[in-house]
Amino acid sequence: MSRKPELRGRAARLARLFPAGPGQAARTPFVLLVVLLLGGGLIGLLMLNSALSEGAFKLGDLKDDTKSLTDEEQALQRDVDSYSAPDALQRRARELGMVPGGDPVFLDPDGTIKGVPGPAALEAPTVPLLSAPLVIATPAPTPTPASAADPAAAPPAPSPQSPQAPTNPGR
């Protein structure tokens, strides 16, 4: 029988590093498969981490957009509320020449009228103080002693007129 010579020293140590038989050669594909799986898993985790961080940036941008749009919506809602307040509606209606309607009158199905119909009362327009023209009053001239003695030189006194009763042509 043929026997292998025994190696000694450095040659023996090197011989132990290489596979000696067919059982040892089957380990190489398994080790290569494990290394490939670990490398693929590491690359997959890196890709997943990158996708998650990109999604986090997009989420932050969308949250900022949502916050700014919410602020704009609240500002617009404040504007709508201020325009729909009763005093603002009344002021705008007066600017457009509208007057309050008065008491309502109802017509029943049988033709009877409930309430007293009449035209809306026309109110005098109210002018804000800031837009009224500035009128400066000047004192009346003092009469001189010559005009005080002569009643013909004095201006005539206004004659009182009787006030006329208002008429309503619609009735």
C-alpha positions in Angstrom: 0.0 0.0 0.0 1.0 3.3 -0.7 1.5 5.6 2.2 1.8 9.3 2.3 4.9 10.5 3.8 4.6 12.4 7.0 5.2 16.0 6.8 7.0 17.9 9.5 7.3 21.5 10.6 6.2 24.1 8.3 5.0 21.8 5.6 2.7 20.1 8.1 1.1 23.3 9.1 0.5 24.3 5.5 -1.0 20.9 4.6 -3.5 21.3 7.4 -4.9 24.5 5.8 -5.9 22.7 2.5 -8.7 20.2 2.3 -7.3 16.7 2.2 -10.3 14.7 0.9 -13.7 14.8 -0.8 -15.5 15.7 2.5 -13.5 18.8 2.9 -14.2 20.1 -0.6 -18.1 20.2 0.0 -17.6 22.9 2.6 -16.4 25.5 0.1 -19.7 26.0 -1.7 -21.6 26.2 1.6 -19.2 28.9 3.0 -19.5 30.8 -0.3 -23.3 30.6 -0.1 -23.3 31.9 3.5 -21.0 34.8 2.5 -23.2 35.7 -0.4 -26.3 35.6 1.7 -24.7 37.8 4.4 -23.5 40.3 1.8 -26.9 40.4 0.1 -28.6 40.9 3.4 -26.3 43.8 4.3 -26.9 45.4 0.9 -30.6 44.9 1.4 -30.5 46.5 4.8 -28.6 49.5 3.4 -31.2 50.0 0.6 -34.1 49.7 3.1 -32.4 52.2 5.4 -32.0 54.7 2.5 -35.6 54.3 1.5 -36.8 54.9 5.1 -34.7 58.0 5.5 -36.0 59.3 2.1 -39.6 58.7 3.3 -38.8 60.5 6.6 -37.7 63.6 4.6 -40.8 63.5 2.5 -42.9 63.1 5.6 -41.3 66.1 7.2 -41.9 68.2 4.1 -45.6 67.1 3.9 -46.0 68.0 7.6 -44.6 71.5 7.0 -47.0 71.9 4.0 -49.9 70.7 6.1 -49.0 73.2 8.9 -48.8 76.2 6.5 -52.0 75.2 4.8 -53.7 74.8 8.2 -52.5 78.3 9.2 -53.8 79.7 5.9 -57.2 78.0 6.4 -57.5 79.4 9.9 -56.7 82.9 8.6 -59.3 82.6 5.9 -61.9 81.3 8.4 -61.1 84.4 10.7 -61.8 86.6 7.6 -65.1 84.8 6.9 -66.1 85.1 10.6 -65.3 88.8 10.7 -67.3 89.4 7.5 -70.3 87.4 8.7 -70.5 89.1 12.1 -73.8 90.9 12.6 -72.3 94.3 13.0 -70.2 93.9 9.9 -73.2 92.7 7.9 -75.3 95.7 9.1 -72.5 98.1 8.2 -72.1 96.6 4.7 -75.9 96.6 4.2 -76.0 100.3 5.1 -73.2 101.1 2.7 -75.2 99.4 -0.1 -78.3 101.5 0.8 -80.3 98.8 2.5 -82.6 99.6 5.4 -84.0 97.4 8.2 -87.2 95.6 7.2 -89.4 96.2 10.2 -92.1 93.8 11.5 -92.9 90.9 9.2 -96.4 90.3 7.7 -97.7 86.8 7.0 -100.3 85.6 4.5 -102.4 82.6 5.6 -103.6 80.0 3.1 -107.1 81.3 3.4 -106.0 84.8 2.3 -106.0 86.6 5.6 -103.2 88.8 6.5 -101.5 88.6 9.9 -99.6 91.7 10.9 -99.7 95.3 9.7 -98.1 95.8 6.3 -96.1 99.0 5.7 -93.0 100.3 3.9 -89.6 99.9 5.6 -88.6 103.0 7.6 -86.0 105.0 5.8 -83.4 106.0 8.3 -81.1 109.0 7.9 -77.7 107.8 6.8 -75.2 107.8 9.5 -71.9 109.3 8.6 -68.8 108.2 10.6 -67.1 111.1 12.4 -63.8 110.6 10.6 -65.3 111.1 7.2 -67.4 114.1 8.0 -66.1 117.4 6.6 -64.5 119.7 9.1 -66.6 122.8 9.6 -65.0 125.8 11.4 -67.5 128.1 13.0 -66.7 131.8 12.7 -68.2 134.3 15.2 -71.0 136.5 13.9 -70.0 140.2 13.4 -70.9 142.4 16.4 -73.3 145.2 15.6 -71.9 148.7 15.7 -73.6 151.4 17.7 -74.9 153.0 14.5 -76.6 149.9 13.2 -78.0 149.1 16.6 -79.8 152.5 16.7 -81.2 152.1 13.1 -83.6 149.2 13.0 -83.8 149.4 9.2 -80.1 148.6 8.8 -80.4 145.4 10.8 -81.1 142.2 8.9 -84.7 141.0 9.1 -85.5 138.3 11.6 -86.5 135.0 10.1 -90.2 134.5 10.0 -91.5 131.4 11.7 -93.2 129.0 9.3 -95.6 126.3 10.2 -94.2 122.8 9.7 -96.1 120.8 7.2 -97.5 117.4 8.1 -95.7 114.6 6.2 -97.8 113.0 3.5 -97.7 109.5 2.3 -98.6 109.2 -1.4 -98.7 105.4 -1.3 -101.9 105.3 0.8 
